Amino acid sequence: MTRRRLDEQVESQTSDPLDRRLSEALEAAPHIAVADDFAARVMSRVPARRIWAQNVPAHASVGRRVALIAAAVLLLAMLGFAAPSPDANQLARTAAEWIVAAEFVALTLWLSLRTGTLR
């Protein structure tokens, strides 16, 4: 026994009986019992799991591949038109950049809305 535990026992013997009973009640380990059918009762209340069957193609479609390549080309074209060039017509460059940007946005929207139907 450690010195601290021994001191606690001596102190508890000299203290009030009510304090001693209260300490014993607080230090006592409760008896815990779980019924044999507890797990079965809990599992009977849990709803059945739904299995989500999603048909995901094993390979990407040709249309999706072409669309992703076109999006990469459009992104490069936008960056090319955005580079400064003092000898070019700025109105034509700005118009071409906006057209390419609109095509890029339309292609991105088309790809995001048609993800499940492309094959």
Backbone torsions as a table, in degrees:
resi	resn	phi	psi	omega
1	MET	NA	142.1	179.8
2	THR	-80.2	161.6	-178.5
3	ARG	-63.2	-36.9	-178.5
4	ARG	-66.4	-44.5	179.7
5	ARG	-63.3	-39.2	178.3
6	LEU	-64.4	-42.2	177.0
7	ASP	-62.5	-38.9	178.7
8	GLU	-65.1	-39.0	179.2
9	GLN	-66.6	-42.9	179.0
10	VAL	-63.6	-41.9	-179.9
11	GLU	-66.1	-38.5	-178.5
12	SER	-70.7	-28.3	179.0
13	GLN	-74.1	-29.2	-178.0
14	THR	-91.4	-8.8	-176.5
15	SER	-87.4	-176.6	-178.7
16	ASP	-63.9	141.8	178.7
17	PRO	-61.2	-32.9	178.3
18	LEU	-64.9	-42.8	176.9
19	ASP	-63.2	-40.3	-180.0
20	ARG	-64.3	-44.4	178.8
21	ARG	-66.2	-37.7	177.7
22	LEU	-64.5	-43.6	178.1
23	SER	-63.9	-41.7	178.3
24	GLU	-63.8	-39.3	179.6
25	ALA	-66.8	-38.1	179.8
26	LEU	-73.5	-31.9	-178.8
27	GLU	-84.4	-14.9	-177.9
28	ALA	-70.7	136.3	178.2
29	ALA	-81.6	130.4	-179.4
30	PRO	-72.0	152.8	176.9
31	HIS	-85.1	121.8	-178.3
32	ILE	-112.9	127.1	178.6
33	ALA	-133.6	133.7	178.6
34	VAL	-113.2	130.6	-179.6
35	ALA	-63.9	152.1	-178.1
36	ASP	-65.0	-32.8	-177.1
37	ASP	-97.3	17.7	-177.6
38	PHE	-60.9	-48.0	-178.7
39	ALA	-63.0	-39.1	180.0
40	ALA	-66.3	-39.0	178.9
41	ARG	-67.0	-40.4	179.1
42	VAL	-65.6	-45.1	-179.2
43	MET	-66.4	-27.3	178.1
44	SER	-71.1	-22.9	-180.0
45	ARG	-89.8	-16.0	-179.6
46	VAL	-79.7	130.7	178.9
47	PRO	-66.6	152.0	-179.4
48	ALA	-65.9	144.3	179.2
49	ARG	-75.3	136.5	175.2
50	ARG	-89.8	134.3	177.2
51	ILE	-97.4	117.9	-179.2
52	TRP	-86.6	112.6	177.3
53	ALA	-96.7	111.2	179.6
54	GLN	-118.4	125.0	-179.8
55	ASN	-83.3	101.9	178.7
56	VAL	-104.2	125.3	179.6
57	PRO	-64.2	145.0	-178.8
58	ALA	-71.4	-25.7	180.0
59	HIS	-136.2	154.2	179.4
60	ALA	-73.0	150.0	-178.8
61	SER	-78.2	164.1	178.8
62	VAL	-66.3	-39.7	179.5
63	GLY	-62.1	-40.6	179.1
64	ARG	-67.5	-40.6	178.6
65	ARG	-62.3	-45.0	179.6
66	VAL	-63.7	-40.8	179.8
67	ALA	-65.3	-39.4	178.6
68	LEU	-68.8	-37.4	176.0
69	ILE	-65.7	-41.7	178.3
70	ALA	-63.2	-38.4	178.2
71	ALA	-64.5	-39.4	178.0
72	ALA	-65.6	-41.3	178.7
73	VAL	-64.9	-42.0	178.5
74	LEU	-63.7	-38.8	178.1
75	LEU	-63.6	-43.1	176.8
76	LEU	-64.3	-38.5	178.1
77	ALA	-64.8	-40.2	177.7
78	MET	-62.4	-42.7	178.5
79	LEU	-65.8	-36.1	177.8
80	GLY	-65.8	-42.3	178.6
81	PHE	-71.6	-24.2	-178.9
82	ALA	-78.7	-20.1	179.2
83	ALA	-65.6	137.4	-178.6
84	PRO	-70.7	138.3	177.4
85	SER	-143.8	112.6	-173.8
86	PRO	-72.5	-23.5	-174.3
87	ASP	-92.0	-2.8	-177.7
88	ALA	-96.4	160.5	176.9
89	ASN	-73.7	116.5	-175.2
90	GLN	-69.1	-32.3	179.0
91	LEU	-66.2	-42.3	179.0
92	ALA	-67.2	-40.1	178.5
93	ARG	-65.2	-41.2	179.6
94	THR	-66.3	-42.1	178.2
95	ALA	-63.3	-43.4	178.5
96	ALA	-64.5	-38.4	179.0
97	GLU	-64.9	-40.9	178.6
98	TRP	-67.7	-37.9	177.8
99	ILE	-64.3	-45.5	179.0
100	VAL	-64.2	-39.6	178.5
101	ALA	-64.2	-41.3	178.4
102	ALA	-64.8	-40.4	176.8
103	GLU	-63.8	-39.5	178.6
104	PHE	-63.2	-44.1	178.8
105	VAL	-65.2	-43.9	179.1
106	ALA	-62.4	-42.1	179.0
107	LEU	-66.2	-39.6	177.4
108	THR	-64.4	-43.8	177.1
109	LEU	-62.9	-43.1	179.5
110	TRP	-62.0	-42.6	178.6
111	LEU	-65.9	-38.7	-177.1
112	SER	-75.3	-30.5	-178.6
113	LEU	-84.7	-23.2	-174.6
114	ARG	-110.7	30.5	-175.2
115	THR	-65.7	-38.9	-176.8
116	GLY	-82.7	-16.7	-174.6
117	THR	-99.1	-13.1	180.0
118	LEU	-76.1	134.2	176.9
119	ARG	-142.9	NA	NA
